Amino acid sequence: MIQSWLTRYGRRRRLIAAALAALAVMSAFVATRPTPEATVLVATRDLSPGPLSPGDFVPASLNHPPTGAVRAAAAGQVLASPMRKGEPLTDVRLLQSFRLPPGMVATPVRIADAAAAKLLSPGATITVLATWEEAQPARPVAEEVRVITIPPPAQAASEAHGALVVLATTPTQAAELAAAQTTGHLSITMKPNLT
C-alpha cells in the first residue's frame, strides 16, 4: 500500500513539474516576443515652427512610439516648435496644444528686433514693452502674455521690419498693443521657463 501511494505521488510530482516547465516556456516566449510596430509620422527634414506641408512627414514603423504620436494627416496643421529630421511627430508639437483660454483673443504684433523674436517659441510667456522716443524708457504694454505662434516670414520680407508674433491677450491688451505699435516700437522680455 505504501508502495502504491509513493508511485502515485511520484507521478503527480512529475505531472506538476511538467506543467510548471511548460508554463515557464510559455512565459519566456511571451516576454521575449517582439511588440508589434506602430506606424507614426516622422519628419522628412529639419522643420521650423509654422504651417505643415504634405511632404514634411512620412509614415514610419516604430517599435516603441512616444506617447501622443501622430499617426496620420498632419498637413495643414501648425507646428509649434522645431523638429529634427527623423523625429516622430507628437500631439504636443502641434499648435492645437496652445489653444486660446476663454476670454482671450489672438493678437498679432510686430517686434522691432527680429533676432529677439527668434528666441521665442509657442507657449513662451513674454512681456511686451513699447517705446516712442529714444530719450524715454520703454514701458510695459502687455505683461505675461503667451506666444501662440510665430508665422514664418515672407521670403521677400526684410528683418528691418521686425518679426511678427501672435499672442494670446485680453481685448484690452490687444487694443493697447495696436495703439503702441502704430506710433512706437515694440520689444520683449522673456520669462524663464522653470518647469
N, CA, C and O of each residue as an XYZ file, in Angstrom:
780
protein
N       0.824     -1.192      0.000
C       0.000      0.000      0.000
C       0.871      1.260      0.000
O       0.608      2.223     -0.720
N       1.891      1.220      0.813
C       2.814      2.359      0.853
C       3.481      2.527     -0.498
O       3.695      3.646     -0.963
N       3.808      1.406     -1.126
C       4.458      1.450     -2.436
C       3.546      2.101     -3.488
O       4.009      2.910     -4.292
N       2.248      1.748     -3.483
C       1.324      2.334     -4.460
C       1.132      3.832     -4.196
O       0.993      4.616     -5.135
N       1.126      4.220     -2.937
C       0.994      5.644     -2.615
C       2.203      6.423     -3.120
O       2.056      7.512     -3.675
N       3.398      5.865     -2.929
C       4.618      6.517     -3.403
C       4.637      6.614     -4.927
O       5.099      7.607     -5.489
N       4.130      5.571     -5.590
C       4.089      5.586     -7.046
C       3.159      6.690     -7.546
O       3.509      7.445     -8.453
N       1.954      6.775     -6.937
C       1.003      7.811     -7.347
C       1.562      9.208     -7.049
O       1.419     10.118     -7.866
N       2.195      9.381     -5.886
C       2.762     10.676     -5.513
C       3.871     11.080     -6.484
O       3.970     12.248     -6.860
N       4.701     10.123     -6.892
C       5.782     10.389     -7.840
C       5.242     10.814     -9.194
O       5.777     11.723     -9.829
N       4.156     10.138     -9.641
C       3.553     10.525    -10.922
C       2.992     11.947    -10.861
O       3.156     12.731    -11.796
N       2.336     12.262     -9.760
C       1.776     13.618     -9.618
C       2.883     14.672     -9.634
O       2.741     15.728    -10.250
N       3.972     14.372     -8.957
C       5.093     15.315     -8.946
C       5.637     15.535    -10.342
O       5.955     16.664    -10.715
N       5.749     14.454    -11.124
C       6.246     14.593    -12.490
C       5.276     15.405    -13.343
O       5.703     16.229    -14.152
N       3.953     15.175    -13.164
C       2.955     15.942    -13.922
C       3.003     17.425    -13.551
O       2.937     18.292    -14.423
N       3.117     17.708    -12.262
C       3.202     19.103    -11.803
C       4.477     19.755    -12.333
O       4.441     20.904    -12.775
N       5.588     19.047    -12.297
C       6.858     19.584    -12.793
C       6.776     19.860    -14.289
O       7.277     20.878    -14.766
N       6.134     18.937    -15.038
C       5.992     19.139    -16.484
C       5.106     20.350    -16.775
O       5.395     21.141    -17.674
N       4.016     20.487    -16.001
C       3.124     21.640    -16.202
C       3.846     22.946    -15.890
O       3.691     23.925    -16.619
N       4.631     22.972    -14.817
C       5.382     24.179    -14.465
C       6.444     24.504    -15.512
O       6.681     25.674    -15.815
N       7.082     23.476    -16.064
C       8.081     23.705    -17.107
C       7.421     24.281    -18.359
O       7.965     25.188    -18.989
N       6.231     23.746    -18.723
C       5.518     24.274    -19.890
C       5.106     25.730    -19.659
O       5.195     26.559    -20.564
N       4.652     26.033    -18.431
C       4.270     27.405    -18.095
C       5.472     28.337    -18.187
O       5.336     29.467    -18.657
N       6.638     27.890    -17.749
C       7.844     28.701    -17.822
C       8.242     28.979    -19.266
O       8.651     30.093    -19.593
N       8.126     27.972    -20.136
C       8.461     28.152    -21.555
C       7.507     29.156    -22.200
O       7.936     30.023    -22.963
N       6.205     29.039    -21.892
C       5.226     29.971    -22.451
C       5.468     31.396    -21.965
O       5.354     32.351    -22.734
N       5.802     31.533    -20.685
C       6.076     32.867    -20.134
C       7.295     33.492    -20.797
O       7.293     34.682    -21.112
N       8.327     32.700    -21.008
C       9.533     33.208    -21.665
C       9.228     33.636    -23.094
O       9.748     34.650    -23.560
N       8.390     32.872    -23.796
C       8.025     33.229    -25.166
C       7.273     34.556    -25.209
O       7.558     35.410    -26.048
N       6.307     34.727    -24.296
C       5.518     35.953    -24.262
C       6.404     37.145    -23.917
O       6.258     38.219    -24.501
N       7.322     36.959    -22.970
C       8.188     38.062    -22.530
C       9.162     38.490    -23.618
O       9.487     39.673    -23.719
N       9.635     37.551    -24.436
C      10.632     37.899    -25.447
C      10.026     38.150    -26.820
O      10.743     38.519    -27.750
N       8.717     37.957    -26.963
C       8.074     38.182    -28.255
C       8.151     39.667    -28.592
O       7.830     40.495    -27.739
N       8.563     40.033    -29.797
C       8.649     41.454    -30.152
C       7.261     42.088    -30.180
O       6.285     41.475    -30.613
N       7.198     43.357    -29.698
C       5.923     44.070    -29.726
C       5.631     44.486    -31.164
O       6.556     44.783    -31.920
N       4.370     44.510    -31.544
C       4.064     44.910    -32.917
C       4.444     46.371    -33.148
O       4.239     47.223    -32.283
N       4.995     46.643    -34.318
C       5.403     48.010    -34.643
C       4.178     48.869    -34.933
O       3.190     48.400    -35.498
N       4.264     50.147    -34.530
C       3.202     51.104    -34.811
C       3.678     52.054    -35.901
O       4.852     52.420    -35.940
N       2.779     52.449    -36.773
C       3.114     53.398    -37.832
C       2.790     54.801    -37.356
O       1.649     55.102    -37.004
N       3.812     55.666    -37.347
C       3.662     57.062    -36.915
C       4.292     57.958    -37.973
O       4.981     57.481    -38.874
N       4.048     59.268    -37.857
C       4.641     60.223    -38.794
C       5.985     60.712    -38.268
O       6.108     61.070    -37.096
N       6.993     60.727    -39.140
C       8.311     61.266    -38.787
C       8.686     62.352    -39.789
O       8.267     62.321    -40.946
N       9.480     63.309    -39.327
C       9.869     64.446    -40.162
C      10.812     64.001    -41.276
O      11.740     63.226    -41.044
N      10.562     64.501    -42.491
C      11.421     64.171    -43.630
C      12.652     65.070    -43.700
O      13.598     64.779    -44.432
N      12.637     66.166    -42.936
C      13.749     67.128    -42.926
C      13.651     67.920    -41.628
O      12.668     67.786    -40.900
N      14.648     68.740    -41.329
C      14.552     69.650    -40.190
C      13.419     70.629    -40.459
O      13.336     71.200    -41.547
N      12.535     70.827    -39.465
C      11.358     71.678    -39.641
C      11.372     72.832    -38.653
O      11.776     72.672    -37.502
N      10.927     73.995    -39.111
C      10.758     75.169    -38.257
C       9.291     75.296    -37.879
O       8.434     74.737    -38.564
N       8.978     76.019    -36.801
C       7.571     76.223    -36.452
C       6.818     76.892    -37.594
O       7.364     77.750    -38.288
N       5.571     76.500    -37.784
C       4.745     77.092    -38.827
C       3.843     76.058    -39.475
O       3.798     74.910    -39.034
N       3.117     76.458    -40.528
C       2.198     75.541    -41.201
C       2.938     74.359    -41.818
O       4.047     74.507    -42.330
N       2.312     73.186    -41.763
C       2.920     71.961    -42.282
C       2.442     71.690    -43.702
O       1.292     71.959    -44.047
N       3.338     71.155    -44.513
C       3.041     70.779    -45.898
C       2.948     69.263    -46.001
O       3.447     68.554    -45.127
N       2.303     68.746    -47.076
C       2.157     67.294    -47.208
C       3.481     66.535    -47.209
O       3.533     65.412    -46.708
N       4.551     67.111    -47.755
C       5.825     66.404    -47.818
C       6.683     66.503    -46.570
O       7.795     65.974    -46.559
N       6.210     67.161    -45.514
C       7.020     67.354    -44.311
C       7.170     66.073    -43.476
O       8.122     65.945    -42.707
N       6.238     65.132    -43.625
C       6.261     63.907    -42.819
C       5.995     62.685    -43.693
O       5.303     62.765    -44.708
N       6.559     61.555    -43.277
C       6.276     60.275    -43.922
C       5.931     59.264    -42.837
O       6.418     59.383    -41.713
N       5.092     58.261    -43.154
C       4.805     57.216    -42.172
C       6.037     56.338    -41.970
O       6.756     56.030    -42.921
N       6.267     55.946    -40.734
C       7.392     55.058    -40.405
C       6.958     54.132    -39.274
O       6.136     54.501    -38.436
N       7.518     52.930    -39.261
C       7.196     51.952    -38.222
C       8.178     52.086    -37.074
O       9.391     52.110    -37.279
N       7.643     52.173    -35.860
C       8.471     52.259    -34.653
C       8.036     51.184    -33.669
O       6.842     50.933    -33.503
N       9.012     50.545    -33.013
C       8.689     49.536    -32.002
C       8.060     50.149    -30.765
O       7.101     49.607    -30.214
N       8.597     51.273    -30.331
C       8.111     51.921    -29.111
C       7.839     53.398    -29.408
O       8.656     54.253    -29.065
N       6.697     53.713    -30.045
C       6.417     55.123    -30.369
C       6.183     55.935    -29.106
O       5.693     55.398    -28.112
N       6.525     57.229    -29.125
C       6.295     58.066    -27.941
C       4.809     58.251    -27.681
O       3.984     58.099    -28.582
N       4.485     58.576    -26.458
C       3.095     58.859    -26.100
C       2.593     60.042    -26.911
O       3.294     61.046    -27.044
N       1.389     59.934    -27.454
C       0.808     61.015    -28.235
C       1.305     61.084    -29.658
O       1.096     62.093    -30.332
N       1.968     60.021    -30.145
C       2.480     60.028    -31.516
C       1.333     60.197    -32.505
O       0.291     59.553    -32.384
N       1.543     61.077    -33.490
C       0.533     61.325    -34.528
C       0.724     60.288    -35.626
O       1.841     60.054    -36.085
N      -0.382     59.667    -36.043
C      -0.288     58.557    -36.992
C      -0.694     58.928    -38.407
O      -0.363     58.202    -39.345
N      -1.410     60.051    -38.593
C      -1.840     60.410    -39.947
C      -2.271     61.872    -40.014
O      -2.561     62.499    -38.995
N      -2.305     62.400    -41.241
C      -2.913     63.694    -41.583
C      -2.403     64.872    -40.767
O      -3.163     65.481    -40.015
N      -1.111     65.200    -40.911
C      -0.557     66.379    -40.236
C      -0.568     67.605    -41.130
O      -0.483     68.726    -40.630
N      -0.670     67.419    -42.457
C      -0.605     68.561    -43.377
C      -1.736     69.542    -43.095
O      -2.869     69.139    -42.829
N      -1.417     70.835    -43.155
C      -2.402     71.870    -42.901
C      -2.432     72.324    -41.460
O      -2.970     73.392    -41.167
N      -1.868     71.539    -40.544
C      -1.797     71.962    -39.154
C      -0.549     72.814    -38.959
O       0.259     72.958    -39.876
N      -0.391     73.380    -37.761
C       0.720     74.290    -37.500
C       1.656     73.677    -36.469
O       1.237     73.303    -35.374
N       2.926     73.579    -36.835
C       3.944     73.044    -35.938
C       4.323     74.117    -34.927
O       4.617     75.253    -35.300
N       4.316     73.756    -33.645
C       4.549     74.728    -32.583
C       6.021     74.932    -32.252
O       6.395     75.989    -31.744
N       6.858     73.946    -32.529
C       8.272     74.063    -32.171
C       9.113     73.327    -33.216
O       8.579     72.506    -33.962
N      10.413     73.603    -33.283
C      11.252     72.962    -34.302
C      11.328     71.447    -34.126
O      11.155     70.928    -33.023
N      11.588     70.750    -35.229
C      11.779     69.299    -35.205
C      12.980     68.943    -36.054
O      13.309     69.639    -37.014
N      13.636     67.845    -35.688
C      14.763     67.330    -36.457
C      14.298     66.252    -37.430
O      13.281     65.598    -37.199
N      15.034     66.069    -38.504
C      14.739     65.025    -39.484
C      14.704     63.667    -38.786
O      15.599     63.335    -38.008
N      13.652     62.880    -39.077
C      13.516     61.548    -38.496
C      12.830     61.511    -37.148
O      12.560     60.430    -36.624
N      12.540     62.683    -36.569
C      11.887     62.737    -35.258
C      10.391     62.457    -35.404
O       9.756     63.009    -36.303
N       9.807     61.605    -34.533
C       8.367     61.355    -34.628
C       7.551     62.563    -34.170
O       7.920     63.251    -33.219
N       6.447     62.807    -34.858
C       5.550     63.911    -34.522
C       4.615     63.481    -33.399
O       4.013     62.409    -33.462
N       4.494     64.326    -32.361
C       3.557     64.059    -31.269
C       2.545     65.192    -31.180
O       2.761     66.279    -31.717
N       1.441     64.924    -30.497
C       0.355     65.897    -30.426
C       0.777     67.219    -29.805
O       0.245     68.263    -30.183
N       1.724     67.209    -28.856
C       2.131     68.462    -28.212
C       2.967     69.353    -29.124
O       3.188     70.521    -28.806
N       3.437     68.819    -30.254
C       4.193     69.623    -31.213
C       3.280     70.471    -32.097
O       3.750     71.380    -32.781
N       1.990     70.179    -32.088
C       1.058     70.891    -32.960
C       0.427     72.059    -32.220
O       0.200     71.998    -31.012
N       0.148     73.120    -32.962
C      -0.348     74.354    -32.363
C      -1.647     74.156    -31.610
O      -1.943     74.920    -30.690
N      -2.432     73.149    -31.974
C      -3.693     72.941    -31.281
C      -3.469     72.719    -29.784
O      -4.409     72.835    -28.997
N      -2.247     72.404    -29.388
C      -1.953     72.237    -27.972
C      -1.925     73.571    -27.233
O      -1.997     73.589    -26.004
N      -1.824     74.689    -27.952
C      -1.766     76.013    -27.337
C      -3.042     76.784    -27.679
O      -2.996     77.823    -28.336
N      -4.154     76.268    -27.231
C      -5.442     76.904    -27.521
C      -5.581     78.191    -26.707
O      -4.976     78.353    -25.647
N      -6.404     79.102    -27.244
C      -6.680     80.344    -26.523
C      -7.535     80.057    -25.303
O      -8.548     79.368    -25.418
N      -7.158     80.564    -24.143
C      -8.033     80.434    -22.972
C      -9.315     81.231    -23.187
O      -9.326     82.175    -23.977
N     -10.392     80.869    -22.497
C     -11.645     81.620    -22.634
C     -11.435     83.102    -22.314
O     -10.738     83.446    -21.359
N     -12.042     83.970    -23.118
C     -11.946     85.414    -22.902
C     -10.730     86.061    -23.518
O     -10.593     87.283    -23.472
N      -9.825     85.254    -24.108
C      -8.616     85.806    -24.721
C      -8.808     85.906    -26.233
O      -9.662     85.234    -26.810
N      -7.994     86.760    -26.864
C      -8.018     86.914    -28.311
C      -6.605     86.727    -28.857
O      -5.623     86.958    -28.150
N      -6.508     86.306    -30.122
C      -5.207     86.174    -30.784
C      -4.816     87.540    -31.335
O      -5.544     88.130    -32.133
N      -3.669     88.033    -30.905
C      -3.239     89.388    -31.273
C      -1.888     89.347    -31.978
O      -0.879     89.029    -31.348
N      -1.845     89.666    -33.283
C      -0.559     89.732    -33.967
C       0.148     91.054    -33.670
O      -0.454     92.123    -33.771
N       1.409     90.974    -33.307
C       2.211     92.182    -33.057
C       3.539     92.035    -33.780
O       4.023     90.924    -33.997
N       4.120     93.161    -34.148
C       5.415     93.138    -34.822
C       6.483     93.619    -33.854
O       6.480     94.773    -33.424
N       7.390     92.721    -33.522
C       8.502     93.034    -32.621
C       9.609     93.683    -33.449
O       9.999     93.160    -34.493
N      10.115     94.827    -32.978
C      11.112     95.584    -33.748
C      12.384     94.778    -33.992
O      12.957     94.851    -35.079
N      12.834     94.015    -33.005
C      14.079     93.248    -33.128
C      13.751     91.822    -33.559
O      13.346     90.996    -32.741
N      13.930     91.537    -34.852
C      13.610     90.210    -35.380
C      14.466     89.124    -34.736
O      14.005     87.996    -34.562
N      15.705     89.451    -34.381
C      16.586     88.461    -33.757
C      16.059     88.054    -32.382
O      16.176     86.891    -31.995
N      15.484     88.997    -31.643
C      14.914     88.672    -30.335
C      13.708     87.755    -30.494
O      13.504     86.850    -29.684
N      12.908     87.985    -31.537
C      11.727     87.153    -31.774
C      12.120     85.712    -32.102
O      11.352     84.786    -31.841
N      13.318     85.515    -32.676
C      13.777     84.156    -32.993
C      14.040     83.330    -31.738
O      14.117     82.104    -31.812
N      14.177     83.982    -30.594
C      14.396     83.268    -29.337
C      13.102     82.682    -28.783
O      13.130     81.877    -27.852
N      11.973     83.082    -29.350
C      10.666     82.664    -28.834
C      10.202     81.365    -29.462
O      10.646     80.987    -30.547
N       9.308     80.691    -28.769
C       8.620     79.526    -29.304
C       7.197     79.553    -28.762
O       6.952     80.135    -27.706
N       6.251     78.928    -29.472
C       4.874     78.909    -28.976
C       4.801     78.358    -27.561
O       5.451     77.368    -27.227
N       4.001     79.017    -26.743
C       3.877     78.635    -25.343
C       4.729     79.483    -24.417
O       4.527     79.458    -23.203
N       5.690     80.242    -24.968
C       6.553     81.101    -24.136
C       5.734     82.247    -23.547
O       4.777     82.725    -24.156
N       6.129     82.673    -22.355
C       5.477     83.800    -21.689
C       6.393     85.012    -21.785
O       7.561     84.949    -21.403
N       5.848     86.127    -22.302
C       6.657     87.331    -22.506
C       5.919     88.555    -21.996
O       4.712     88.521    -21.757
N       6.678     89.648    -21.834
C       6.111     90.974    -21.591
C       6.499     91.839    -22.776
O       7.661     91.858    -23.181
N       5.530     92.556    -23.335
C       5.780     93.428    -24.483
C       5.963     94.856    -23.969
O       5.127     95.381    -23.234
N       7.074     95.469    -24.373
C       7.400     96.848    -23.994
C       7.269     97.746    -25.220
O       7.507     97.309    -26.346
N       6.894     98.990    -24.999
C       6.787     99.957    -26.099
C       7.628    101.178    -25.767
O       7.717    101.609    -24.617
N       8.244    101.721    -26.814
C       8.989    102.966    -26.679
C       8.602    103.881    -27.837
O       8.430    103.426    -28.968
N       8.465    105.197    -27.538
C       8.057    106.151    -28.553
C       9.185    107.118    -28.894
O       9.344    107.507    -30.051
N       9.954    107.502    -27.906
C      11.066    108.415    -28.144
C      12.325    107.798    -27.575
O      12.285    107.093    -26.567
N      13.439    108.067    -28.225
C      14.699    107.448    -27.813
C      15.101    107.833    -26.405
O      15.706    107.020    -25.705
N      14.790    109.034    -25.967
C      15.209    109.500    -24.642
C      14.335    108.919    -23.526
O      14.728    108.951    -22.360
N      13.169    108.394    -23.863
C      12.241    107.888    -22.855
C      12.436    106.382    -22.653
O      12.674    105.651    -23.615
N      12.336    105.921    -21.404
C      12.431    104.473    -21.177
C      11.183    103.756    -21.720
O      10.099    104.336    -21.790
N      11.360    102.507    -22.093
C      10.232    101.696    -22.567
C       9.302    101.396    -21.399
O       9.734    101.302    -20.250
N       8.023    101.249    -21.711
C       7.071    100.904    -20.655
C       6.313     99.645    -21.069
O       6.086     99.422    -22.258
N       5.919     98.819    -20.094
C       5.174     97.597    -20.420
C       3.790     97.931    -20.984
O       3.088     98.796    -20.461
N       3.417     97.242    -22.043
C       2.106     97.420    -22.652
C       1.240     96.190    -22.373
O       0.040     96.312    -22.123
N       1.851     95.012    -22.418
C       1.138     93.754    -22.135
C       2.087     92.852    -21.351
O       3.133     92.447    -21.858
N       1.714     92.543    -20.117
C       2.595     91.760    -19.252
C       2.164     90.302    -19.191
O       0.977     89.983    -19.123
N       3.173     89.423    -19.217
C       2.989     87.979    -19.086
C       1.898     87.446    -20.013
O       0.915     86.850    -19.571
N       2.096     87.676    -21.298
C       1.200     87.138    -22.311
C       1.875     85.935    -22.970
O       3.103     85.848    -23.015
N       1.070     85.020    -23.472
C       1.599     83.783    -24.045
C       1.697     83.873    -25.562
O       0.798     84.385    -26.230
N       2.812     83.363    -26.092
C       3.009     83.295    -27.542
C       2.191     82.125    -28.081
O       2.335     80.993    -27.619
N       1.327     82.405    -29.064
C       0.552     81.336    -29.700
C       1.333     80.735    -30.850
O       1.487     79.517    -30.934
N       1.824     81.583    -31.731
C       2.612     81.101    -32.870
C       3.504     82.215    -33.386
O       3.317     83.387    -33.061
N       4.472     81.826    -34.192
C       5.362     82.777    -34.849
C       5.289     82.459    -36.337
O       5.956     81.533    -36.799
N       4.492     83.208    -37.095
C       4.352     82.911    -38.528
C       5.694     83.000    -39.236
O       6.510     83.864    -38.913
N       5.933     82.108    -40.205
C       7.200     82.210    -40.945
C       7.228     83.510    -41.738
O       6.209     83.900    -42.309
N       8.370     84.187    -41.784
C       8.430     85.455    -42.531
C       8.276     85.213    -44.015
O       8.700     84.180    -44.532
N       7.668     86.172    -44.702
C       7.573     86.091    -46.159
C       8.971     86.149    -46.742
O       9.848     86.822    -46.199
N       9.181     85.450    -47.840
C      10.528     85.372    -48.428
C      11.079     86.747    -48.783
O      12.282     86.982    -48.669
N      10.210     87.651    -49.210
C      10.679     88.982    -49.614
C      10.807     89.936    -48.435
O      11.328     91.042    -48.582
N      10.330     89.510    -47.260
C      10.340     90.417    -46.107
C      11.764     90.622    -45.609
O      12.608     89.730    -45.698
N      12.006     91.796    -45.092
C      13.318     92.124    -44.543
C      13.231     92.152    -43.034
O      12.202     92.529    -42.474
N      14.314     91.751    -42.364
C      14.334     91.797    -40.906
C      14.283     93.233    -40.396
O      14.045     93.458    -39.209
N      14.500     94.192    -41.266
C      14.426     95.595    -40.854
C      13.017     95.962    -40.407
O      12.834     96.924    -39.661
N      12.027     95.208    -40.855
C      10.645     95.472    -40.477
C      10.241     94.707    -39.216
O       9.075     94.754    -38.826
N      11.157     94.016    -38.582
C      10.850     93.277    -37.366
C      10.277     91.904    -37.666
O      10.352     91.418    -38.795
N       9.705     91.285    -36.642
C       9.162     89.935    -36.770
C       7.755     89.894    -36.206
O       7.465     90.498    -35.173
N       6.890     89.175    -36.896
C       5.504     89.042    -36.470
C       5.374     87.901    -35.470
O       5.907     86.812    -35.684
N       4.661     88.159    -34.377
C       4.406     87.171    -33.330
C       2.921     87.268    -32.985
O       2.375     88.367    -32.894
N       2.265     86.117    -32.793
C       0.851     86.121    -32.415
C       0.754     85.753    -30.940
O       1.277     84.726    -30.508
N       0.073     86.610    -30.169
C      -0.019     86.466    -28.721
C      -1.450     86.203    -28.278
O      -2.397     86.598    -28.959
N      -1.608     85.542    -27.147
C      -2.913     85.400    -26.501
C      -3.040     86.537    -25.503
O      -2.307     86.584    -24.516
N      -3.970     87.458    -25.756
C      -4.131     88.641    -24.895
C      -5.599     88.850    -24.554
O      -6.489     88.238    -25.144
N      -5.823     89.725    -23.592
C      -7.190     90.178    -23.332
C      -7.551     91.197    -24.409
O      -6.655     91.746    -25.051
N      -8.832     91.463    -24.623
C      -9.195     92.510    -25.596
C      -8.583     93.869    -25.257
O      -8.212     94.620    -26.159
N      -8.474     94.193    -23.972
C      -7.870     95.464    -23.567
C      -6.389     95.502    -23.948
O      -5.910     96.504    -24.480
N      -5.664     94.414    -23.677
C      -4.250     94.354    -24.056
C      -4.094     94.454    -25.572
O      -3.167     95.098    -26.063
N      -5.004     93.815    -26.315
C      -4.942     93.869    -27.779
C      -5.075     95.309    -28.271
O      -4.354     95.727    -29.176
N      -5.996     96.063    -27.675
C      -6.182     97.466    -28.066
C      -4.946     98.291    -27.740
O      -4.530     99.126    -28.543
N      -4.355     98.067    -26.572
C      -3.153     98.814    -26.180
C      -1.974     98.466    -27.078
O      -1.189     99.342    -27.440
N      -1.844     97.193    -27.440
C      -0.760     96.789    -28.332
C      -0.931     97.402    -29.716
O       0.037     97.860    -30.322
N      -2.163     97.409    -30.212
C      -2.416     98.005    -31.529
C      -2.044     99.483    -31.540
O      -1.429     99.968    -32.490
N      -2.417    100.195    -30.484
C      -2.087    101.621    -30.406
C      -0.578    101.819    -30.282
O      -0.016    102.718    -30.907
N       0.071    100.990    -29.488
C       1.507    101.152    -29.256
C       2.317    100.884    -30.516
O       3.280    101.600    -30.793
N       1.942     99.865    -31.284
C       2.759     99.556    -32.457
C       2.477    100.487    -33.634
O       3.238    100.515    -34.601
N       1.386    101.249    -33.552
C       1.102    102.216    -34.614
C       2.078    103.378    -34.571
O       2.522    103.867    -35.609
N       2.412    103.817    -33.361
C       3.270    105.007    -33.234
C       4.616    104.732    -32.592
O       5.486    105.603    -32.589
N       4.807    103.532    -32.044
C       6.056    103.247    -31.341
C       6.720    101.979    -31.841
O       6.327    101.405    -32.857
N       7.742    101.553    -31.097
C       8.471    100.320    -31.399
C       8.258     99.357    -30.237
O       8.311     99.748    -29.070
N       8.017     98.093    -30.575
C       7.782     97.085    -29.545
C       9.007     96.224    -29.346
O       9.682     95.846    -30.303
N       9.287     95.917    -28.084
C      10.355     94.972    -27.740
C       9.779     94.008    -26.701
O       8.642     94.170    -26.257
N      10.557     93.025    -26.325
C      10.032     91.982    -25.412
C      11.024     91.678    -24.307
O      12.228     91.899    -24.434
N      10.478     91.167    -23.224
C      11.284     90.493    -22.193
C      10.674     89.111    -22.050
O       9.466     88.941    -22.215
N      11.502     88.125    -21.744
C      11.051     86.744    -21.675
C      11.081     86.240    -20.245
O      12.031     86.490    -19.502
N      10.045     85.537    -19.876
C      10.001     84.920    -18.549
C      10.694     83.560    -18.643
O      10.371     82.769    -19.530
N      11.646     83.272    -17.742
C      12.316     81.976    -17.827
C      11.349     80.847    -17.563
O      10.457     80.956    -16.722
N      11.538     79.745    -18.301
C      10.705     78.567    -18.111
C      11.323     77.721    -17.013
O      12.382     77.121    -17.200
N      10.654     77.677    -15.859
C      11.203     76.976    -14.695
C      10.641     75.569    -14.553
O      10.973     74.867    -13.598
N       9.793     75.145    -15.491
C       9.199     73.813    -15.382
C      10.117     72.784    -15.979
O       9.793     71.597    -15.985
